[in-house]
Structures are given as structure tokens and as C-alpha cells.
Amino acid sequence: MGQIHNIEKLTDCKFLNLYHLNATSIHNTPVSYFVASRAKSINELKIKTGKNMFVDKFLDKETITIKAGDGGDGAVSFMRYKGVANGGPDGGDGGKGGDIYFVADRHRSSLIDFMYKRKYVAENGGKGGTNKCHGKDGEDVYINVPLGTVVKDAESGRIICDMYENGQTELVLEGGNGGKGNLHFC
């Protein structure tokens, strides 16, 4: 697996544009979107990259919606047992919400999967329980994209990540933290 980078935290729910340039060399290595998008022709692309290029150069673009999981609620409860005069608080913390990751996959060749599924939602964290029980953490979502995919914020146009290395994993949206139980407030 590649290194995990947190470029910049996004807000809770985002619309993203995914760009994938399908220009590969004879040796089947993808060309970066930044190099290929500035080339005016295939010949200029050959000069910039120093690679023999196929003539099929086209750009996939899809817009998707992602939402990280919300943190779980902390519990408010008080320990009460027969024979215990002053039990006190024992509410547990809520679980952390799931994160959204993008993973570069060399076995994918286009963004066709995103035409059919456009919404990706991570699981919310579980509620805290009595007797100091911590809530369950939300399940993370891993979105596989082809090499050479550029992920942009649809509203601002800011580039979030460029997926160019097989197995590269980027944290795009972080889940919420769980709420504190009343155990912390005694």
C-alpha cells in the first residue's frame, strides 16, 4: 500500500470531479494528467514525456458525492447498584465516523464505474453505552480509481490529489470524532 497523505481536510460532504486522461505509452505506463493536459498534440506529448504514445488520448470526467461518517453520540448514564450510595457517571464515548480514501488501481482503465454509482457514504460512529462502553467506529470507504486520475473539488476547482502510483492511498475526507460520555464531566 502507498503512503497515506492528508492533503487538506475537506468539509463534511463534498462534490468532487474526477478526471482521467487515457494516454499511455507503448510500455503501458500512464502519463500524468498535468503533463498530458498541457500538450496540444500527441507529438508535443511525445517530446514532453520522451515516450512513444498511442494516438488514443481522451479524457474521462465524472462528478461524485462523498460524505464522511458522523461521530457517534456520547452516553449519559449513572451507575446505580443496590447497596451503592453514590454511583456516579459511567457514560461511554461515541465511536469515530468512517473516512473516505481514494486508492490508485492499475487494473482499472476508466471512470465508467462512477457513471453508475455517484454517491459514496462512510458509516457513522456508534453511540456510547452505559458502564463506560465505547461506541463502534464507522467503517471506512475505499474508492478505487485508475492510475492518472486527478481528484478536484467541484465547487472551488482546487486539486485534492493526483493518483499516479499503483496502490497510492489518499485520505480525502475524514470522519467526525465521537462525542464524550458524561464520564469525562465528573
MARKOL-619815 format. One line per field, with one value per residue (C-alpha): residue number from 1; residue in one letter; x, y, z. Coordinates in pm, 1 decimal. Layout:
% MARKOL-619815
num NUM/...
residuo a/...
X X/...
Y Y/...
Z Z/...
END
This chain:
% MARKOL-619815
num 1/2/3/4/5/6/7/8/9/10/11/12/13/14/15/16/17/18/19/20/21/22/23/24/25/26/27/28/29/30/31/32/33/34/35/36/37/38/39/40/41/42/43/44/45/46/47/48/49/50/51/52/53/54/55/56/57/58/59/60/61/62/63/64/65/66/67/68/69/70/71/72/73/74/75/76/77/78/79/80/81/82/83/84/85/86/87/88/89/90/91/92/93/94/95/96/97/98/99/100/101/102/103/104/105/106/107/108/109/110/111/112/113/114/115/116/117/118/119/120/121/122/123/124/125/126/127/128/129/130/131/132/133/134/135/136/137/138/139/140/141/142/143/144/145/146/147/148/149/150/151/152/153/154/155/156/157/158/159/160/161/162/163/164/165/166/167/168/169/170/171/172/173/174/175/176/177/178/179/180/181/182/183/184/185/186
residuo m/g/q/i/h/n/i/e/k/l/t/d/c/k/f/l/n/l/y/h/l/n/a/t/s/i/h/n/t/p/v/s/y/f/v/a/s/r/a/k/s/i/n/e/l/k/i/k/t/g/k/n/m/f/v/d/k/f/l/d/k/e/t/i/t/i/k/a/g/d/g/g/d/g/a/v/s/f/m/r/y/k/g/v/a/n/g/g/p/d/g/g/d/g/g/k/g/g/d/i/y/f/v/a/d/r/h/r/s/s/l/i/d/f/m/y/k/r/k/y/v/a/e/n/g/g/k/g/g/t/n/k/c/h/g/k/d/g/e/d/v/y/i/n/v/p/l/g/t/v/v/k/d/a/e/s/g/r/i/i/c/d/m/y/e/n/g/q/t/e/l/v/l/e/g/g/n/g/g/k/g/n/l/h/f/c
X 0.0/117.8/180.8/-121.6/-125.6/-373.3/-352.5/-612.0/-924.6/-1245.5/-1579.9/-1840.5/-1994.0/-1835.9/-1896.6/-1581.4/-1481.1/-1268.1/-1052.5/-876.1/-663.7/-634.5/-296.0/-47.9/297.1/399.8/530.8/181.3/283.2/31.8/119.1/45.7/-266.6/-66.5/181.3/-79.9/-338.8/-91.2/13.6/-156.4/-90.2/34.3/369.5/415.0/325.4/598.3/850.4/746.6/746.9/1010.9/777.8/611.9/240.9/-68.3/-291.5/-596.7/-590.5/-924.0/-1041.5/-1296.8/-1476.9/-1724.8/-1876.9/-1940.6/-2065.2/-1880.7/-1975.0/-1767.0/-1930.3/-2051.2/-1912.1/-2136.0/-2310.9/-2163.9/-2383.4/-2530.5/-2587.1/-2530.5/-2414.5/-2679.0/-2649.3/-2830.7/-2618.3/-2403.9/-2488.6/-2329.7/-2275.5/-2162.1/-2149.2/-2046.4/-2149.0/-1911.4/-1777.0/-1921.4/-1730.2/-1536.8/-1706.2/-1566.7/-1314.3/-1314.5/-997.4/-903.0/-682.7/-495.8/-550.9/-357.2/-625.5/-882.5/-872.9/-1159.4/-1409.2/-1706.6/-1793.1/-1863.1/-2129.3/-2348.3/-2259.3/-2217.0/-2266.8/-2022.6/-2111.2/-1897.9/-2058.6/-2142.6/-1986.0/-2189.3/-2338.8/-2158.7/-2312.1/-2357.0/-2084.5/-1812.3/-1869.2/-1715.2/-1924.7/-1822.9/-1606.5/-1759.7/-1640.1/-1402.7/-1479.8/-1205.6/-1274.9/-1059.4/-963.5/-737.0/-379.6/-355.6/-682.6/-695.8/-948.9/-1075.5/-1321.0/-1621.1/-1705.6/-1363.7/-1174.3/-889.7/-688.7/-714.2/-489.9/-326.5/-335.8/-30.8/128.9/-22.4/-150.6/-128.6/-381.6/-506.1/-726.8/-974.3/-1244.3/-1201.9/-1485.2/-1611.9/-1489.0/-1718.7/-1890.2/-1772.6/-1970.3/-2060.2/-1777.5/-1544.8/-1751.7/-1742.2
Y 0.0/351.5/625.4/798.1/1175.0/1415.0/1699.7/1920.4/1832.1/1887.2/1963.0/1702.0/1643.6/1728.9/1713.3/1600.4/1598.0/1303.6/1342.7/1053.5/1103.2/782.6/837.3/556.4/490.4/189.6/37.9/74.9/332.7/610.3/971.3/1233.6/1440.9/1761.6/1681.3/1546.4/1819.7/2091.9/1916.4/2049.6/1737.2/1380.5/1484.7/1751.6/1491.3/1260.6/1542.4/1636.8/1280.7/1121.8/825.5/683.5/748.2/580.6/817.0/743.8/1034.6/1110.2/1249.9/1091.5/1324.4/1219.5/1404.4/1214.0/1298.3/1180.3/1205.7/1101.3/933.1/1138.7/1069.5/877.4/1038.2/1010.2/842.5/998.1/738.5/692.8/380.0/259.6/-61.6/-180.0/-103.6/163.9/503.2/734.1/552.5/838.7/886.5/599.2/704.7/594.5/787.8/767.9/599.1/780.5/822.6/645.7/811.0/831.7/717.1/711.1/422.1/410.1/75.8/-25.3/-281.0/-7.9/174.2/426.2/604.8/406.8/270.7/624.2/671.9/417.0/487.5/855.6/865.6/726.3/749.5/623.6/463.6/673.7/600.7/408.1/555.8/523.2/291.1/250.9/106.5/305.6/128.1/299.2/315.9/127.0/314.8/365.9/160.3/343.5/365.2/294.5/420.2/259.7/482.3/422.6/549.2/906.5/1018.9/1372.2/1448.3/1808.3/1992.2/2062.4/2393.5/2559.8/2369.5/2302.2/1986.3/1747.4/1465.8/1317.0/936.3/829.5/535.5/187.7/132.6/502.4/579.6/932.4/1036.6/1276.4/1318.1/1247.0/1117.3/1302.4/1237.1/1066.1/1266.2/1246.0/1048.9/1202.4/1000.6/1285.9/1554.1/1440.2
Z 0.0/-70.9/174.4/324.2/276.8/429.0/175.8/337.6/529.7/340.7/494.5/584.9/239.0/-96.1/-468.5/-647.5/-1012.9/-1122.0/-1433.4/-1600.7/-1909.8/-2106.5/-2269.6/-2223.6/-2358.4/-2564.5/-2241.6/-2088.4/-1828.6/-1760.6/-1821.9/-1559.5/-1616.1/-1566.2/-1844.4/-2084.9/-2033.2/-2130.8/-2452.7/-2764.5/-2970.8/-2944.7/-3096.0/-2829.2/-2567.5/-2706.2/-2674.0/-2318.3/-2183.4/-2405.2/-2463.0/-2772.8/-2730.4/-2865.6/-3056.8/-2839.3/-2597.9/-2435.2/-2106.7/-1874.1/-1634.8/-1368.0/-1072.2/-749.8/-400.0/-92.7/275.0/572.7/870.7/1165.0/1509.7/1748.3/2043.1/2389.6/2650.7/2962.7/3230.3/3600.9/3776.4/4022.7/4216.3/4520.6/4821.4/4643.7/4787.5/4528.9/4199.3/3977.0/3596.8/3370.0/3014.4/2735.9/2437.2/2085.8/1803.6/1527.7/1189.5/881.3/648.0/266.9/87.2/-280.5/-393.7/-727.7/-900.7/-1212.2/-1305.1/-1375.0/-1706.6/-1699.4/-1478.6/-1614.3/-1266.1/-1144.6/-1411.3/-1229.1/-866.9/-784.2/-406.9/-151.0/218.2/507.6/812.0/1118.1/1456.2/1712.4/2028.2/2358.6/2612.8/2984.3/3203.8/3020.4/2685.9/2380.9/2061.4/1747.0/1495.0/1149.5/852.3/612.5/238.3/-17.7/-370.4/-641.1/-934.6/-1237.5/-1245.8/-1369.9/-1206.7/-1071.4/-796.5/-785.9/-564.1/-789.3/-621.1/-595.3/-866.7/-620.1/-689.7/-396.1/-518.9/-828.5/-826.5/-1027.7/-841.4/-806.5/-451.9/-365.1/-90.3/-18.6/272.2/114.5/377.7/749.0/964.9/1270.4/1621.3/1865.6/2140.3/2500.1/2753.3/3087.7/3246.1/3137.7/3308.8/3669.8
END
